[in-house]
Amino acid sequence: MAGAGSLRYVVAAAFVVLLWVSVLIHELSHSVVARGFGLPVRRILLYPLGGFSEIEQDPPTPGREFLMSAAGPAISLVLAAGGYGLLVVTHPGGVPKLLIQELVWANVLVGLFNLLPGLPLDGGRMLRAGVWKATGKPGFATVFAAWAGRALAIAVLVIPLALLARAGEAEIFDAAYFAVIAAFMWVGAGQALRATRVRERLPGLQARTLARRAIPIPASLPLAEAIRRADAAQARALVIVDHEDKPIAIVNETAVMATPPQRRPWIDAGSLARSIDPGLILSADLSGMALIEAIRRSPATEYLLVEPSGQVYGVLAASDLDHAFAGA
């Protein structure tokens, strides 16, 4: 009896491992198709409820969206069919039979669950591709598929528990299990809705409109005097210039705010500044995704905005861009 109990634990552990391997292969298939379409893949994340492939760009057409999304469930079902065929051909017994059966069920579970037509699942992305193709509106398609995902989240929570309760078999563990899955789907759908709102606002995110007026100051100027000059000029940024009036650094706003007022007359503004590296100089004409990508390449708190002629336009604070996104 003790040996049988140990075997159950081994089989259960094997199922967990096979499930994660199945999820990894599932996500790899998405990534392979994405790379085939020339879309960069940053990484693959695995977590207790599944996995996620971080593809840096959205597919440019609904057809490619559909193929990328369908690749995962398709490979999962192919692996399940392969395992079933192995059972039929080899007729194994004992532990090998149990492990192959677990492999089949793991991939059937991963494949069929991901075919449910609602975001954030693959079936939801396939639904989005279909609606996108039919309407020509990717934003509307995302909203449609996300609300379908929220409806599915409610169904995943309510229907199984109602059936179990009717059969008199519902337990706290069952409720918690389905609640976690439903919460995962609801949150994922909500993220898709928020991403759509942000994407719709991207064209309105322009460096010029977010820029702060800046004044040039020498590095040796006391911080208190620099702040006084900025207030007088109604400016919100300080740019350090050299003896030729060339910008060389940007005073960090966070460091300024952290400096007590009584110390500001005795601190040089230049001591709170960050040198302007080439990646921190951005065109004032940047907007939308081009602006986001430029900031992603060189993370910082402030950026110097310049005109095409090279003249300084102002300073873009990353916090202002964050606030703009927060309103999306």
N, C-alpha and C positions, 0 to 999 in steps of 0.2 A: 504493500500500500504506500509506504514511504517513497519507493522508487517511482510509482505512478504519479504521486504528488509532485516530485521533482521534475518529472517529464512534462507535466502541465506548465510549470514555470518556464522550462526551456522553450517549449513551443510558443508560449505567450511572448517571451522575450524575442524569439525569432520573428514573430509576426510584427513586432514593433520595428525591428531592424529592417525587415523586408519592406514594410510600409514606407519607411524613410528613404530607403534605396529607390523604391518605386517613385516617390515624390521627386527625388533628385533626377532620375532619368526623365521623368515627366517635364521638369523645368529645363533640363538640358535640351530637350527637343524644341522648346520655345526658343531658346537661345541660338540653337543651330540654324533654325529657319530665319530668325532675325538677322544673324550674321550673313546668311545667304542673300538677304535683301539689302545688305550694306548698312544695317543699323547697329551701332555700337552697344555692346552689353557690358555693363559695369560689374555686376556680380550676381550670384544666386544666393538667396537667403532661405534657410530652412528653419521652421519653427514647429511647435507641437501640432498645430492644426493644418500644416501644409507647407508650401514654399512660394517663393516669388522671384521672378527674374527681373532685375533692374535694367530695363532697356531704355537708353538715354533719349531716344527719339520715338515719337509715335509713327506708326506706318503711314505712308503718304496716301494710300488708297484703301478703300474698304475691302478689296480683294486680298490684299496683303495682310490686312488686319484679320480677316477670316482665316487665312492659311496659318498665320502665326498662332492664333488662338486654338485652332483645331489640332495642331500638331501634338499638343500635350495629351489630351484625352485619347487621340488616335494611338499614340505609342503605348499608353497605358493599357488600352484594350488589346493591342497586338501582343503585349507581354502576357496578359491574362490568357489569351488564346494559345500562345506558345506553351504556357505552363499546363493548360488543359490537354493540349496535344501530347505533351510529354507524359502526362498521366496515362493517357489512352494507349500510347505506344509502348511504354516501359512497364506499366503495371507495378510500380514500386510498392513496398509495404513498410510498415512501421514509421519511424521518424522521417525518412525521406519523403514518404507519401504525405505526411502531415505538413512538412515544410513546403512542398510544391503546392499543396492545397492553399496554404497560407499565402503563397506568392500569387496564386490566381485570385483569391479573394481581395488581397491588398490592391492589386491593379484594377480589378473590377470596381472596387470602392472608389479609388482615386479617379478613374476614368469617368464613371457615371455621375459621381457627385459634381465633378467639374463641368459636366455638360448641362447642368441646371441653368436655365436661361435668365441669368441675372448677375449683374456686377456685384462683387469683384471676381466672380468665377469665369472660367474660360467660355462657358456657354453664354455668359453675359456679354463678353467681348464679341462673340460670334453674332449674338443678337444685335449688338451695336453696329457691327459691320453691315448686317442686313438692312437695318433702318437707315444707316448712312447711305447705302447704295440706293435705297428707294426714295429718300428725300433729298439727298445731296447736302444734308446739314449734319456735320459731325457733332456739333454741340448738342443739338436736339436729340441725336441718337444716343449720346452719352447719358443725358438726363432720363430718357426713356428706359434705357437698360439699367440705370441705377435705381430707379423707382421699382422696376421689376425685381431687382435684387432685394430691395426692402420688403416687397410683398412676399418673396420667397423666404426671407428671414423669419417673418411672422409665421408662415406656413410650416417651416422647419421646427419651430418651437411648439406650435399649437397642435398640428395634426398628429404627430407621433405620440405626444402625451395624451391626447384625447383617445386614441386607439388603445394605448396601454391602460388608461384609467377604465375604459369600457370593459377591457378584459380582466380588470382587477390586478394588473401586474405593475402598475406605475410605482416607482420608488424615487427617493430623493436623488439618488445617483443619476437616474434617467433624466430627471428634470434638469439637473446641473449640466449634464452632458449636452443636451439639446439647447439649453440656454447659452452655453459657451459658443456653440456653432452658430446659433442665430445672431448672437452679439457680434461675432467675427464678420458675418455677412452684412449686418446692418452698418457697422462701422466702415467696412470697405466700400459699401455703396455711398455712404456719406462723404468719404474722401473723394470719390469720383465726382460727386456733385460739386464739392468745393473746388476741385481742380478745374472743372469746367467753368465755374464762375471766374476763377483767376485767369484762365486762358482767354475768356471773352474780354477781360479787362486789359490784357497784355498790350494791345495796340495803343491804349491810352496811357501806358506807363512810358513817359518820355523824360529823358535826363534833364532837359531844359526846365520842365515844369516842376521837377523835384529838387532842382539845384538850390543851394543856399548862396546868397550873396557873400562874397569874401573880400577881405581887405588885405593888402600886402603889409608885412611888418618885418623888421630885422630880428634876427634870432636873439639879440641882446636886449630887446625891449622888455621891461618888467611886465609880468602877466597882468597886473592890475591896470596898467596903462593900455595894454593891448585890448583888454575887455572894454575899457572906457572908449577907446577909438571905435571899436566894433559897434557899441551901443549908439554912439553919435552918428555913425554912418548907416545905422539900421541893418547891420550885417550880422550873420550868424556863423561865420567861419573865419579862421585866421590862417593865412598862407605865409610861410617864412620865405623871404627872398634874399638873394645874395647882394653883393655890392653893385651888380649889374641889373638888379631888379628881376632876376630870373628865379622862378619858383623852385625851391629845393626841398621843402617839407610842408606838412600840414599839421597844425596843432590839434592834438587829440581832444575832442570834446569831453569824453569821459574823464580824462586826466584833469582837465580844467575844473569840472564840476566836483571832483574829489579833493581839490585843493582848498583848504579853508581860506576865507576872505582875508584874514589877518596875515597870511603867509604870501599872498599874491604879490604884494609890492616887492618882495625880496627874491622872487623866482623869475628867471628869464623864461620868456615864452618858448624859446627854442628848446629848452630842456624837456618840454612836454610834447614835442613834435616828432612825427615819423617821417623819415626821408621818403621822397617821392620816387619810387621805383617805376620803371617803364610801364609795368602792369597796372599802376595806379593812376595813369593818365588816360582818360577816356574822352572820346569825342562827345561834344554836347549834343550832337545829332542822333545819338543812339536812342533806341526805343524798343519796346516789346521784348521779344526773346533774345534779340541781339544784345540788349542791355543786360539781361539776366545772365547770359553766357559770359559776357565780359567780366562781370562781377564774380561769377563762379570760378573763373580761371585764376583770379587773384583776390582771394578773400581779404578784406580789410574793413576798417570802420569808416574811413573817408576816402574819397577819390577826387582828383583834380579834373575838372571838365574844361576842355579847351575848344576853341573854334577851329574850323578847318585851316585858318590862317596861322594857328598856333597861339593866338591870344587867349588869355585865361578868361573863362566865362564864369566859373564859380566852383563850388565844392558840393559833391553829392555825398550825403551821409547814408550809410547802409541802413541805419535805423529809420530814416524817412522812407526808404524803399520797403522796409518791413511793414511800416504802418500802412503804406499803400496796399500791400497784399492783405493785411489784416482786414481791410475794409471790403475785400472781395467776397 
